[in-house]
Amino acid sequence: MTTTKTFASQADLEEKKVTFSQISEHAWAYTAEGDPNTGIVIGDDAVLVADTQATPAMAADVIRRIREVTDKPIKYVVLTHYHAVRVLGASAYGAEHILASQDTRDLIVERGEQDKASEIGRFPRLFQNVETVPAGLTWPTMTFTGKMTLWLGKLEVQLLQLGRGHTKGDTVVWLPQERALLSGDLVEFGATPYAGDAYFKDWPQTLDNLAALQPKALVPGRGAALTTPEEVAKGLSETRGFIADVYANVQKGVAAGKDLNAVYKDTFAALKPKYGHWVIFDHCMPFDVTRCYDEATKYTDPRIWTAERDIEMWKTLEGQ
């Protein structure tokens, strides 16, 4: 008798230990043992927060920790991409500006409501006090394409689109003066990349573009902060390796004429020995392989995930 896996992360109820650490002169990392991270930049006259946590109630803990080290106003919130677990806490910060790439805003328009319902169903623990989320969606007040530069006093902060990967709108926050990078979910460390809305063919090159900046420190989307060039290189390499391994295994199955169900089982079995200990591996793999199969067959762009599609896919791939 086989046991059906609990859907997504609904069985993940264990609280994580939060770490708030300084990674460079002006950059800080809010991390929580593989839960979504938040990056913070404390400039001369203002604070920037990248990725907000999933609810205003959860964002309150980020704000509390920021206030332990500075009383400067939180002026900027950056959305590195559109996923609900990253953006729905934005209202708590009272920021003057919510910044995102135009591609991210387009995705909010196209699929924000569906993504919100989908993610709340997948991650009950990460949407603590979901009732504190205001009605509607989190909308940028300012967008850019390619590059935007902010000046927090004399501190230069660049918002960069370096290519598609985790989504088509991915933005990183780069402090060129101290070579510190807030990568969003383009980079993970000891955590399985979620690739349900990804561009598998593009992602490795985008990671190479990040590496070309030669970061000395990096806040990944999930996992511990990377505080040396060697750790940064490892985070980039491991993320790249996972994406490449998924794509290679899916391509192999597609070339052999196998259907999604068979490709999923083969890919899961091939990757589990190497990556199965990473956070949310069981959660991510059905979504990752489904998207990769789509990209390798007939869907150049990711299809919209709805709460209903989530459940249907999970039953198909994990229900037997």
Legacy VTK file of the C-alpha trace (Angstrom):
# vtk DataFile Version 3.0
C-alpha trace
ASCII
DATASET POLYDATA
POINTS 320 float
0.000 0.000 0.000
1.383 3.404 -0.973
0.759 6.563 1.001
-0.276 9.726 -0.820
1.970 12.641 0.084
0.363 15.570 1.855
-0.283 18.353 -0.638
2.543 20.849 -1.092
3.646 22.183 2.322
0.409 21.646 4.240
2.133 19.203 6.619
4.978 21.666 7.321
3.860 23.202 10.609
7.156 23.485 12.495
8.215 27.004 13.408
11.623 28.058 12.099
14.355 29.924 13.952
14.893 33.423 12.548
18.359 34.900 12.049
18.922 38.614 11.410
22.502 39.205 10.359
24.646 41.871 8.727
26.327 40.696 5.500
28.057 43.941 4.460
28.309 47.527 5.657
24.772 48.381 4.548
23.067 45.034 3.816
21.278 42.688 6.216
19.633 39.269 5.870
16.450 38.073 7.551
16.550 34.271 7.188
14.590 31.425 8.735
15.986 27.926 8.110
14.729 27.634 4.537
11.608 29.776 4.819
11.418 32.798 2.477
14.105 35.392 3.200
13.944 39.172 3.302
16.884 41.399 2.369
17.400 44.812 3.944
19.545 47.759 2.885
20.135 50.494 5.471
21.315 53.596 3.644
22.385 57.005 4.874
18.867 58.383 5.087
16.439 55.516 4.442
15.851 51.759 4.508
15.029 49.466 1.574
13.342 46.095 2.074
13.445 43.418 -0.642
10.685 40.779 -0.390
8.199 41.484 2.324
7.117 38.151 3.852
3.690 36.670 3.178
1.486 38.735 5.511
1.648 42.061 7.361
1.630 40.118 10.645
4.796 38.280 9.585
6.356 41.478 8.225
5.997 42.967 11.706
8.843 40.718 12.886
11.103 42.022 10.117
10.256 45.592 11.099
10.937 44.855 14.761
14.419 43.599 13.924
15.143 46.554 11.642
14.172 48.881 14.477
16.716 47.197 16.728
19.505 48.573 14.502
18.125 51.774 12.936
15.348 54.326 13.267
15.662 55.498 9.645
12.398 55.446 7.666
11.569 52.410 5.539
11.153 54.294 2.289
11.419 51.569 -0.347
9.967 48.087 -0.769
11.299 46.056 -3.703
9.362 43.122 -5.135
11.980 40.815 -6.650
9.115 38.963 -8.346
5.342 38.582 -8.090
4.773 35.502 -5.910
2.287 36.070 -3.098
4.522 34.605 -0.401
6.995 37.394 -1.195
4.746 40.423 -1.613
1.572 40.301 0.484
3.267 41.685 3.594
4.101 44.942 1.810
1.406 47.077 3.435
3.031 46.714 6.878
6.074 48.797 5.967
4.306 52.040 5.100
6.872 52.621 2.361
6.718 55.623 0.055
7.519 53.487 -2.976
6.896 49.866 -3.968
9.304 49.076 -6.790
9.205 46.225 -9.311
10.149 45.453 -12.881
7.497 46.163 -15.482
7.517 42.432 -16.265
6.597 41.713 -12.638
3.729 44.189 -12.760
2.504 42.564 -15.970
2.479 39.192 -14.218
0.493 40.626 -11.304
-2.070 41.901 -13.799
-2.170 38.581 -15.648
-2.161 36.093 -12.779
-1.897 37.803 -9.417
-5.308 36.783 -8.082
-4.864 33.140 -9.101
-1.354 33.034 -7.631
-2.576 34.477 -4.337
-5.241 31.784 -3.930
-2.838 29.076 -5.074
-0.030 29.973 -2.663
-2.241 30.408 0.385
-3.429 26.851 -0.231
0.116 25.507 -0.561
1.748 27.191 2.476
-0.619 27.476 5.461
2.195 28.159 7.946
3.749 30.872 5.792
0.476 32.785 5.651
0.100 33.281 9.386
-2.699 35.738 10.180
-3.649 35.857 6.517
-6.596 38.009 7.549
-4.106 40.880 7.997
-3.513 40.983 4.223
-5.526 43.880 2.739
-8.118 43.051 0.125
-6.786 42.904 -3.410
-3.196 42.647 -4.602
0.133 44.353 -3.908
0.724 46.879 -6.682
4.020 48.571 -7.512
3.966 52.370 -7.410
6.957 52.548 -9.757
8.295 50.129 -12.374
11.428 49.893 -14.486
12.888 47.841 -17.310
16.462 46.598 -17.199
17.972 48.871 -14.550
17.018 51.461 -11.959
19.450 53.261 -9.655
18.462 54.575 -6.225
20.585 56.774 -4.003
20.123 56.287 -0.267
22.221 59.328 0.558
25.654 58.463 -0.812
24.861 54.742 -1.063
24.226 53.521 -4.616
21.590 50.791 -4.919
20.947 49.226 -8.319
17.815 47.266 -9.221
18.753 44.968 -12.086
16.993 42.575 -14.430
19.736 40.178 -15.490
17.557 37.644 -17.292
14.625 35.317 -16.826
14.849 32.411 -14.408
12.533 31.902 -11.452
10.035 34.141 -13.307
10.218 36.469 -16.292
10.288 39.530 -14.034
13.150 38.634 -11.684
14.922 41.598 -10.111
18.071 41.618 -7.979
19.224 44.369 -5.629
22.913 45.182 -6.060
25.172 47.330 -3.898
28.177 47.907 -6.184
30.248 49.771 -3.597
30.385 46.724 -1.309
29.498 43.970 -3.803
26.478 42.731 -1.870
23.546 41.152 -3.715
19.942 40.396 -2.759
19.017 37.761 -5.328
15.409 36.869 -4.610
14.557 33.337 -5.696
17.048 33.301 -8.556
19.449 31.755 -6.028
18.643 29.308 -3.215
20.979 27.718 -0.705
20.224 24.321 0.770
16.655 24.804 -0.421
14.964 23.424 -3.513
14.349 26.039 -6.204
10.657 26.436 -6.977
10.419 26.463 -10.751
6.700 26.236 -11.441
6.797 29.619 -13.213
10.359 29.367 -14.471
12.308 29.560 -17.704
14.595 26.544 -17.502
16.500 27.340 -20.691
17.300 30.877 -19.529
17.957 30.390 -15.817
21.566 29.057 -16.018
22.669 32.013 -18.173
20.968 34.419 -15.774
22.952 32.878 -12.930
26.117 33.383 -14.968
25.120 37.052 -15.322
24.806 37.278 -11.524
28.196 35.633 -11.110
29.734 38.206 -13.468
28.993 40.888 -10.860
31.436 39.031 -8.579
29.370 39.363 -5.389
31.189 39.055 -2.081
27.967 38.455 -0.124
24.472 37.366 -1.122
21.030 36.969 0.436
19.347 34.053 -1.387
15.610 33.561 -1.661
15.769 30.715 0.842
18.555 29.380 3.012
21.384 30.906 5.004
23.006 34.186 3.992
26.180 33.709 1.952
28.943 35.874 3.384
32.076 34.987 1.407
32.809 34.820 -2.330
33.274 31.041 -1.928
29.827 30.613 -0.355
28.287 32.806 -3.053
29.894 30.680 -5.771
28.552 27.543 -4.112
25.024 28.945 -3.957
25.118 29.884 -7.627
26.621 26.546 -8.645
24.166 24.419 -6.676
21.144 26.350 -7.957
22.435 26.071 -11.523
23.100 22.362 -11.074
19.589 21.622 -9.853
17.930 23.499 -12.718
20.197 21.793 -15.251
19.558 18.354 -13.758
15.788 18.764 -13.852
15.907 19.988 -17.439
18.238 17.218 -18.624
16.109 14.476 -17.079
12.868 15.911 -18.428
14.353 16.352 -21.907
15.502 12.739 -21.824
12.007 11.549 -20.962
10.345 13.728 -23.590
12.779 12.471 -26.239
11.822 8.914 -25.293
8.145 9.737 -25.809
7.159 9.393 -22.156
4.168 11.199 -20.678
4.355 13.686 -17.796
3.572 11.087 -15.155
6.409 8.813 -16.212
8.834 11.712 -16.662
7.989 12.958 -13.168
8.632 9.604 -11.531
11.918 9.149 -13.380
13.121 12.668 -12.610
12.139 12.483 -8.950
13.996 9.193 -8.561
17.077 10.564 -10.343
17.295 13.770 -8.265
16.257 12.591 -4.808
19.654 11.081 -3.846
21.421 14.375 -4.594
18.824 16.954 -3.567
16.249 15.162 -1.440
17.641 16.639 1.799
17.024 20.216 0.594
14.124 22.145 2.119
10.763 21.754 0.275
12.098 19.150 -2.172
8.887 17.079 -2.070
6.789 20.231 -2.368
8.624 21.704 -5.358
9.301 18.704 -7.551
5.775 18.164 -8.949
5.509 21.854 -9.877
9.060 22.011 -11.221
8.798 18.946 -13.423
5.364 19.965 -14.720
6.680 23.365 -15.800
9.840 21.857 -17.266
7.797 19.287 -19.224
5.634 22.132 -20.527
8.690 24.107 -21.627
10.272 21.060 -23.267
7.087 20.298 -25.206
4.729 23.111 -26.210
4.491 25.935 -23.662
7.226 28.566 -24.006
5.709 30.643 -21.200
4.486 29.266 -17.877
0.818 28.446 -17.579
-1.139 30.027 -14.741
-1.371 28.005 -11.547
-4.754 28.115 -9.847
-5.725 26.443 -6.582
-7.728 23.946 -8.647
-4.885 23.223 -11.057
-2.516 22.712 -8.113
-4.690 19.984 -6.617
-5.391 18.318 -9.952
-1.684 18.169 -10.793
-0.771 16.855 -7.338
-3.344 14.072 -7.510
-2.134 13.087 -10.961
1.557 12.905 -10.041
1.515 11.989 -6.340
-1.794 10.214 -5.894
-0.681 6.758 -6.976
LINES 1 321
320 0 1 2 3 4 5 6 7 8 9 10 11 12 13 14 15 16 17 18 19 20 21 22 23 24 25 26 27 28 29 30 31 32 33 34 35 36 37 38 39 40 41 42 43 44 45 46 47 48 49 50 51 52 53 54 55 56 57 58 59 60 61 62 63 64 65 66 67 68 69 70 71 72 73 74 75 76 77 78 79 80 81 82 83 84 85 86 87 88 89 90 91 92 93 94 95 96 97 98 99 100 101 102 103 104 105 106 107 108 109 110 111 112 113 114 115 116 117 118 119 120 121 122 123 124 125 126 127 128 129 130 131 132 133 134 135 136 137 138 139 140 141 142 143 144 145 146 147 148 149 150 151 152 153 154 155 156 157 158 159 160 161 162 163 164 165 166 167 168 169 170 171 172 173 174 175 176 177 178 179 180 181 182 183 184 185 186 187 188 189 190 191 192 193 194 195 196 197 198 199 200 201 202 203 204 205 206 207 208 209 210 211 212 213 214 215 216 217 218 219 220 221 222 223 224 225 226 227 228 229 230 231 232 233 234 235 236 237 238 239 240 241 242 243 244 245 246 247 248 249 250 251 252 253 254 255 256 257 258 259 260 261 262 263 264 265 266 267 268 269 270 271 272 273 274 275 276 277 278 279 280 281 282 283 284 285 286 287 288 289 290 291 292 293 294 295 296 297 298 299 300 301 302 303 304 305 306 307 308 309 310 311 312 313 314 315 316 317 318 319
